[in-house]
Amino acid sequence: MTRPSFSVRLTHPGGARLGRLVTAHGAVETPAFMPVATHGSVKGVLPPQLVELGATIVLSNAYHLAQRPGVDIVEALGGLHRMMGWDGPILTDSGGFQVMSLAGLVRVDDDGVNYRSHVDGRAGRMRPEDAIAVQERLGVDVAMSLDECVPAGASAQEVARAVRRTTAWAARGRAARQREDMALFGIVQGAFDPEQRAASAAELVALDFDGYAAGGLSVGEPPAETARVAALTVKLLPADRPRYLMGTGTPGDLLRFAGMGYDLFDCVLPTRNARNGMLFTRDGKVMIRNACHARDARPVDEHCSCYTCRRFSRGALRHLHLAHEMLAAQLATLHNLHFYLQLMREIRAALVEGTFPGRATVAAGAWA
């Protein structure tokens, strides 16, 4: 049985670091970006294509998978890795963000969450112990504790209550853990209050988790506020454990937050924006539907080596997008994920070379 482990190979004076997360389904070189596979699939991308793009870990959502197809079915199909056709590591979010985003369907108390399924309206109950049990049954490599995430603008009383619940739920979930081959991360809450952030981090660090996440960001706050709180939070987390910044962000965000010392990232931007016809390049965003691309024989990004840029022109992609061809979203997704994953490779290379941010700034281009 492979026990999860994390080691830091080197640390840049500014805080960025090169690490290695070892799981039962392989190792992840960090800093790393996790493509989002909420329902067990990165939309429009085959698992072998993810490997070719350089993805080493993906993110799924335990709450959503528990609603559809259901944990029993995932188990019957051989576990989440087998069902997805993905052999690499999987991290699952427990569902704390959904407690906030589906607020009209949930009622939270100190013991857990009552909810109405967004899929079929069925009543359900999720306690911190349940969140861990679901993730263990899915067979994932990294599980997240159940937390209470509050929206931007929450009152001081609501923030304090969420921190208290998050700590209590983290302790209960950790105590309920059965699988030693699955890493378990605690999630720091506290909204934008430095004192609450510090209290949350201290309480979770005392529980000795395998890793820690900065939660409660990218919930509607200004970018400058995200950066301020992320910089505060990373200093509160142990240097010998992986640090995960949840739900962020643009290529510039990845460069900035990797520079602070975060190791893991996820965001729906590269895949969601691809489906809407927005592509990431070193020169900024390209809206492929725009008429200026109709006769443009150039690739999306002349610096890019992805399959899309090697084989398709901007004009061809615009035609496919306007014709609502499925291939348009697939090709755009391949390009955007390549852009993100290539940026992470450049960040790691710059750290090895001792030039960080160096070549990574060039790779991020206009987003830096």
C-alpha positions as CSV (number, residue, x, y, z in Angstrom):
1,M,0.0,0.0,0.0
2,T,1.4,3.4,-1.0
3,R,1.0,5.9,1.7
4,P,0.7,9.5,0.5
5,S,3.7,11.7,1.0
6,F,5.0,15.1,0.1
7,S,8.5,16.5,-0.2
8,V,9.9,19.9,-1.1
9,R,12.9,19.7,-3.4
10,L,13.8,23.4,-3.3
11,T,12.4,26.7,-2.2
12,H,12.9,30.1,-4.0
13,P,13.7,33.0,-1.7
14,G,10.4,34.6,-2.6
15,G,8.4,31.6,-1.4
16,A,7.8,29.5,-4.6
17,R,8.8,25.9,-4.2
18,L,9.3,22.7,-6.2
19,G,7.7,19.7,-4.7
20,R,6.6,16.1,-5.2
21,L,3.3,14.7,-4.0
22,V,3.3,10.8,-4.1
23,T,0.0,9.0,-4.1
24,A,-1.2,5.4,-4.7
25,H,-1.9,6.3,-8.4
26,G,1.4,8.1,-9.1
27,A,3.4,11.2,-8.3
28,V,2.6,14.8,-9.0
29,E,5.3,17.3,-9.5
30,T,4.3,20.6,-8.0
31,P,3.4,23.4,-8.6
32,A,0.6,21.6,-10.5
33,F,-2.7,22.6,-12.1
34,M,-5.6,20.1,-11.8
35,P,-8.0,20.0,-14.8
36,V,-11.6,20.0,-13.4
37,A,-13.6,16.8,-13.9
38,T,-16.5,17.6,-11.7
39,H,-18.7,14.7,-12.7
40,G,-15.9,12.3,-13.5
41,S,-14.9,13.8,-16.9
42,V,-12.9,16.7,-18.1
43,K,-15.4,17.9,-20.7
44,G,-14.4,17.2,-24.3
45,V,-11.1,15.6,-23.5
46,L,-10.1,11.9,-23.5
47,P,-8.0,10.6,-20.7
48,P,-5.1,9.8,-23.1
49,Q,-5.2,13.3,-24.3
50,L,-4.9,14.6,-20.7
51,V,-1.8,12.5,-20.4
52,E,-0.4,13.9,-23.6
53,L,-1.2,17.4,-22.4
54,G,0.9,16.8,-19.3
55,A,-1.9,16.5,-16.7
56,T,-0.8,14.4,-13.7
57,I,-3.8,14.9,-11.4
58,V,-7.5,15.8,-11.9
59,L,-10.2,17.2,-9.6
60,S,-13.6,15.7,-9.2
61,N,-16.5,16.6,-6.9
62,A,-17.7,14.1,-4.3
63,Y,-21.0,15.8,-3.7
64,H,-21.9,15.8,-7.4
65,L,-20.8,12.2,-7.9
66,A,-22.9,11.2,-4.9
67,Q,-26.0,12.8,-6.5
68,R,-25.3,11.3,-10.0
69,P,-24.6,8.5,-10.7
70,G,-24.4,7.7,-6.9
71,V,-21.6,6.2,-4.9
72,D,-23.1,2.6,-5.1
73,I,-22.9,2.8,-8.9
74,V,-19.4,4.2,-8.9
75,E,-18.3,1.3,-6.7
76,A,-20.1,-1.2,-8.9
77,L,-18.2,0.1,-11.9
78,G,-14.9,-0.5,-10.2
79,G,-14.3,2.8,-8.5
80,L,-13.9,6.4,-9.8
81,H,-10.5,5.7,-11.6
82,R,-12.0,2.8,-13.5
83,M,-15.2,4.6,-14.3
84,M,-13.3,7.7,-15.6
85,G,-10.7,5.7,-17.5
86,W,-8.1,7.7,-15.7
87,D,-5.1,6.0,-14.1
88,G,-3.5,9.0,-12.4
89,P,-4.2,10.7,-9.0
90,I,-7.7,12.1,-8.3
91,L,-8.5,14.8,-5.8
92,T,-12.1,15.3,-4.8
93,D,-13.7,18.3,-3.2
94,S,-16.1,17.3,-0.4
95,G,-19.0,19.6,-1.3
96,G,-18.4,22.6,1.0
97,F,-18.5,25.1,-1.8
98,Q,-21.8,23.5,-3.0
99,V,-23.3,24.2,0.4
100,M,-22.7,27.9,-0.4
101,S,-23.5,27.9,-4.1
102,L,-26.7,25.9,-3.7
103,A,-27.8,27.9,-0.6
104,G,-31.5,27.7,-1.6
105,L,-31.4,24.0,-1.4
106,V,-29.6,23.5,1.9
107,R,-29.9,24.0,5.6
108,V,-26.7,24.0,7.7
109,D,-26.5,23.2,11.4
110,D,-23.6,22.3,13.7
111,D,-24.0,18.6,12.9
112,G,-24.0,18.9,9.1
113,V,-26.0,19.8,6.1
114,N,-29.5,19.0,5.1
115,Y,-30.1,19.4,1.3
116,R,-32.4,18.9,-1.6
117,S,-30.6,17.3,-4.5
118,H,-30.1,19.7,-7.4
119,V,-30.6,16.7,-9.7
120,D,-33.9,15.2,-8.6
121,G,-35.0,17.1,-5.4
122,R,-34.4,14.1,-3.1
123,A,-33.8,15.0,0.5
124,G,-30.3,14.2,1.8
125,R,-28.1,14.6,4.8
126,M,-24.3,15.2,4.8
127,R,-22.2,15.1,7.9
128,P,-18.4,15.5,8.0
129,E,-18.1,11.7,8.6
130,D,-20.3,11.1,5.5
131,A,-18.1,13.4,3.3
132,I,-15.0,11.3,4.2
133,A,-16.8,8.0,3.8
134,V,-18.1,9.0,0.3
135,Q,-14.6,10.0,-0.8
136,E,-13.1,6.8,0.5
137,R,-15.7,4.7,-1.3
138,L,-15.0,6.6,-4.5
139,G,-11.4,5.4,-4.2
140,V,-9.7,8.8,-4.6
141,D,-6.2,9.7,-3.7
142,V,-6.7,13.1,-2.0
143,A,-9.9,13.9,-0.1
144,M,-11.0,17.3,1.3
145,S,-12.6,17.8,4.7
146,L,-16.2,19.1,4.7
147,D,-16.1,22.9,5.4
148,E,-18.5,25.7,5.5
149,C,-17.7,28.3,2.9
150,V,-19.4,31.8,3.2
151,P,-19.9,34.2,0.3
152,A,-18.2,37.6,-0.1
153,G,-20.1,40.0,2.1
154,A,-20.8,37.6,4.9
155,S,-21.1,39.2,8.3
156,A,-18.5,38.8,11.0
157,Q,-20.8,36.6,13.0
158,E,-21.3,34.3,9.9
159,V,-17.6,34.1,9.3
160,A,-16.8,33.2,12.9
161,R,-19.5,30.5,12.9
162,A,-18.2,29.1,9.7
163,V,-14.6,28.9,11.1
164,R,-15.9,27.2,14.2
165,R,-17.9,24.6,12.2
166,T,-15.1,24.0,9.8
167,T,-12.7,23.1,12.6
168,A,-15.3,20.9,14.3
169,W,-16.2,19.1,11.1
170,A,-12.5,18.7,10.2
171,A,-11.8,17.0,13.5
172,R,-14.8,14.7,13.1
173,G,-13.9,13.8,9.5
174,R,-10.3,13.1,10.4
175,A,-11.4,10.8,13.2
176,A,-13.7,8.9,10.8
177,R,-11.0,8.3,8.3
178,Q,-10.4,4.6,7.5
179,R,-8.1,4.6,4.4
180,E,-4.4,5.2,5.1
181,D,-3.6,5.3,1.4
182,M,-5.8,8.4,0.9
183,A,-4.4,11.8,1.8
184,L,-6.8,14.1,3.7
185,F,-6.6,17.9,3.5
186,G,-8.0,20.4,5.9
187,I,-9.5,23.7,4.5
188,V,-8.7,27.0,6.0
189,Q,-11.7,29.4,6.2
190,G,-12.1,32.8,7.7
191,A,-13.2,34.9,4.7
192,F,-11.2,38.2,4.5
193,D,-10.6,38.6,8.3
194,P,-6.9,38.1,9.2
195,E,-7.7,37.0,12.8
196,Q,-10.3,34.4,11.7
197,R,-7.9,33.1,9.0
198,A,-5.1,32.8,11.6
199,A,-7.5,31.0,14.1
200,S,-8.7,28.6,11.4
201,A,-5.2,27.7,10.2
202,A,-3.9,27.2,13.7
203,E,-6.8,24.9,14.7
204,L,-6.4,22.8,11.5
205,V,-2.6,22.6,11.7
206,A,-3.1,21.2,15.3
207,L,-5.1,18.4,13.8
208,D,-2.1,17.3,11.7
209,F,-3.6,16.9,8.2
210,D,-1.7,15.5,5.2
211,G,-2.1,18.9,3.4
212,Y,-4.0,22.1,3.7
213,A,-6.1,24.2,1.4
214,A,-6.9,27.9,1.4
215,G,-10.7,28.0,0.9
216,G,-13.3,30.7,0.8
217,L,-11.7,32.7,-2.0
218,S,-12.9,33.3,-5.6
219,V,-16.4,33.8,-4.2
220,G,-17.0,37.2,-5.6
221,E,-14.3,39.4,-4.0
222,P,-12.0,41.8,-5.9
223,P,-8.8,40.2,-7.2
224,A,-6.7,42.4,-4.9
225,E,-8.5,41.0,-1.9
226,T,-8.0,37.4,-3.2
227,A,-4.2,38.1,-3.4
228,R,-4.1,39.7,0.0
229,V,-5.8,36.9,1.8
230,A,-3.9,34.2,-0.2
231,A,-0.6,35.8,0.8
232,L,-1.7,35.9,4.5
233,T,-3.0,32.3,4.5
234,V,0.0,30.6,2.9
235,K,2.3,31.9,5.7
236,L,0.1,30.2,8.2
237,L,0.5,26.7,6.6
238,P,3.2,24.2,7.4
239,A,6.2,24.2,5.0
240,D,6.4,20.4,4.9
241,R,2.8,19.8,3.7
242,P,1.2,20.5,0.3
243,R,-0.7,23.8,0.0
244,Y,-3.7,24.0,-2.3
245,L,-5.3,27.3,-3.4
246,M,-8.9,26.3,-4.3
247,G,-10.7,27.6,-7.4
248,T,-8.1,30.1,-8.7
249,G,-7.6,31.3,-11.5
250,T,-6.2,33.0,-14.6
251,P,-2.7,32.2,-15.9
252,G,-1.5,35.4,-14.1
253,D,-3.0,34.1,-10.9
254,L,-1.2,30.8,-11.2
255,L,2.1,32.5,-11.6
256,R,1.4,34.9,-8.8
257,F,0.2,32.3,-6.3
258,A,2.9,29.8,-7.2
259,G,5.3,32.6,-6.3
260,M,3.7,32.8,-2.9
261,G,4.4,29.1,-2.2
262,Y,1.1,27.3,-3.2
263,D,1.5,23.9,-4.8
264,L,-1.8,22.8,-6.2
265,F,-4.4,24.8,-8.2
266,D,-7.7,24.1,-9.9
267,C,-10.1,26.3,-12.0
268,V,-12.9,25.8,-14.5
269,L,-11.7,28.8,-16.6
270,P,-9.7,26.9,-19.3
271,T,-12.5,24.4,-20.0
272,R,-15.5,26.6,-19.4
273,N,-14.1,29.5,-21.4
274,A,-13.1,27.1,-24.2
275,R,-16.8,26.0,-24.6
276,N,-17.7,29.7,-24.9
277,G,-15.1,30.4,-27.6
278,M,-12.5,32.1,-25.4
279,L,-8.9,31.0,-25.9
280,F,-5.8,31.9,-23.8
281,T,-2.7,33.1,-25.5
282,R,0.5,34.9,-24.5
283,D,-1.0,38.0,-26.0
284,G,-4.2,37.8,-24.0
285,K,-7.6,36.4,-24.8
286,V,-8.9,35.5,-28.2
287,M,-12.6,35.5,-28.8
288,I,-12.8,33.1,-31.7
289,R,-16.3,34.1,-32.7
290,N,-15.2,37.6,-33.7
291,A,-15.5,38.4,-37.4
292,C,-11.8,39.5,-37.5
293,H,-10.8,35.8,-37.4
294,A,-13.0,34.7,-40.4
295,R,-10.1,34.7,-42.9
296,D,-7.2,34.4,-40.5
297,A,-5.0,31.4,-41.4
298,R,-2.8,31.8,-38.4
299,P,-3.0,29.4,-35.4
300,V,-4.6,30.7,-32.2
301,D,-1.1,31.2,-30.7
302,E,2.0,31.1,-32.9
303,H,4.1,30.2,-29.8
304,C,1.9,27.2,-29.0
305,S,2.7,23.6,-29.9
306,C,-0.7,22.0,-29.0
307,Y,-2.6,19.9,-31.4
308,T,-5.1,22.6,-32.1
309,C,-2.5,25.2,-33.0
310,R,-0.5,22.7,-35.1
311,R,-3.5,21.6,-37.2
312,F,-6.2,24.3,-37.2
313,S,-6.4,28.0,-38.1
314,R,-8.3,30.7,-36.3
315,G,-10.7,30.9,-39.3
316,A,-11.4,27.2,-39.1
317,L,-12.0,27.3,-35.4
318,R,-14.4,30.3,-35.9
319,H,-16.4,28.4,-38.4
320,L,-16.7,25.3,-36.2
321,H,-17.7,27.5,-33.2
322,L,-20.4,29.4,-35.2
323,A,-21.7,26.1,-36.7
324,H,-22.0,24.7,-33.1
325,E,-19.8,21.8,-34.0
326,M,-18.7,19.7,-30.9
327,L,-15.2,19.7,-32.3
328,A,-14.9,23.5,-31.7
329,A,-15.2,23.1,-27.9
330,Q,-12.9,20.1,-28.0
331,L,-10.2,21.9,-29.9
332,A,-10.5,25.0,-27.8
333,T,-10.3,22.9,-24.6
334,L,-7.2,21.1,-25.8
335,H,-5.5,24.5,-26.5
336,N,-6.5,26.1,-23.2
337,L,-5.5,23.2,-21.0
338,H,-2.2,23.0,-22.9
339,F,-1.6,26.7,-22.2
340,Y,-2.2,26.2,-18.5
341,L,-0.2,23.0,-18.1
342,Q,2.6,24.4,-20.2
343,L,2.7,27.4,-17.9
344,M,3.1,25.1,-14.9
345,R,6.0,23.3,-16.7
346,E,7.6,26.6,-17.3
347,I,7.2,27.6,-13.6
348,R,8.8,24.3,-12.5
349,A,11.6,24.7,-15.0
350,A,12.3,28.2,-13.9
351,L,12.6,27.0,-10.3
352,V,15.0,24.3,-11.3
353,E,17.1,26.8,-13.2
354,G,17.0,29.3,-10.3
355,T,15.5,32.0,-12.6
356,F,12.0,32.1,-11.2
357,P,9.8,33.7,-12.4
358,G,12.0,34.0,-15.5
359,R,10.7,32.0,-18.4
360,A,7.4,31.5,-16.7
361,T,6.7,35.2,-17.0
362,V,7.2,34.8,-20.8
363,A,4.9,31.8,-20.9
364,A,2.2,33.7,-19.1
365,G,2.6,36.6,-21.5
366,A,-0.1,39.3,-21.2
367,W,-1.6,37.5,-18.2
368,A,1.5,37.9,-16.0
